[in-house]
């Protein structure tokens, strides 16, 4: 479903967050991944909300709802949380343990925060995913060599050129997104200085200048490609360069270049690889060439991700009873204040009154300890209603503990405490991980 990230209208977090029933949204859209995380508003119907989200995605991408229903999967609850944590840790990438996706995850959240689209629940979720990724990176050997999709692709390009390093090579990069930034950083780290950047959006000059490269205009692109040893596509948002384009661009060139296509929606026509002598490297080549981490390392990283996801969900569930705990404490404090006032009216502000007040406050703290602990335990077990019913029955409190309660049967995409879920393509960057059993099709 590459068209989702490169449709006629860009799908942004703020557009989705403006929908009825959506309290917040974060869109994670890269060259090789498209996922939408939504926070279902309190009281909204999850199925209706998901339908609205799909309608907007369809309108922006020009992909019909029926096709979206077949292509997208929907995750909620712990399955959604574990998926996002695995994505951030690089377990769901073509190159297991790659570091680029963690940065893209942070930038997606930052972009949503800038427009006010990210709810507090989504912020907590994405920040927890980043922490889990750092923990996996520090406690395991996953990706310890710093391998990435870009680094694997560059190694393949060098092999085709019969070279051992990038120094002295001329490289043209198409695109100004996250992968283009990673590509330029890696090229610089590997002593490749003759780098130029082209963008169909016209942002190449500022993007390239900030990274020590040269920006290209449309008029300058043919000459740059003619003199390039390597051409790397990281955009996926503009017209595809065809075999005829390359034949025209390369007239008079010394030899064919190596073309690297890192965009899921393709920056180059596949037939380009049929040109004599030209080496075309695609995402599939990168996947096949990517080093497989050891099984025990993968297992260890997977265990850490699952533990982090479970801990996040337990904490999230515990927070659902915060209003009830606040109501109980307010009730006890009210009773305490009344009794303290009576003591002071009889004894004044004497040492005796102070001693009695101190004793009463200590008793209240002790009385609240067990109910507060039980609230956390019951919330983690999904038994919030039992707790609130008990408080209402015993103390006559009007407890509105459902302020952040997950909507029953929520199946929208995203990550928020009022019914979070995530919509995404099942065939994203890799097939390294099997979809959880409770993955649902995103059909409306």
Buried (B, 14 or more C-beta within 10 A) or exposed (E): BBBBBBBEEEBBBBBBBEBEBBBBBBBBBBBBBBBBBBBBBBEBBBBBBBBBBBBBBBBBBEBEBEEBBEBBBBBBBBBBBBBBBBBBBBBBBBBBBBBBBBBBBBBBBEBBBEBEBBBEBBBBBBEBBBBBBEBBBEEBBBBEEEBBBBBBBBEBBBBBBEBEEBEEBBBBBBBBBBBBBBBBBBBBEBEBBBBBBBBBEEBBBEBBEEBEBBBBEEEBBBEBBBBBBBBBBBBBBBEBBEBEBBEEBBEEEEEBBBBBBBBBBBBBBEEBBEBEEBBBBBBEBBBEBBEEBEEEBBEBBBEBBBBBBBEBBBBBBBBBBBBBBEBBBEBBEEEBEEBBEEBBEEBEEEEEBBEBBEEBEEEBEEEBEEBBEBBBEBBBEEBBEEBBEBBBEEBEBEBEBBEBBBBEEBBBBBBBBBBBBBBBBBEBBBEBBEEBEEBBBBBB
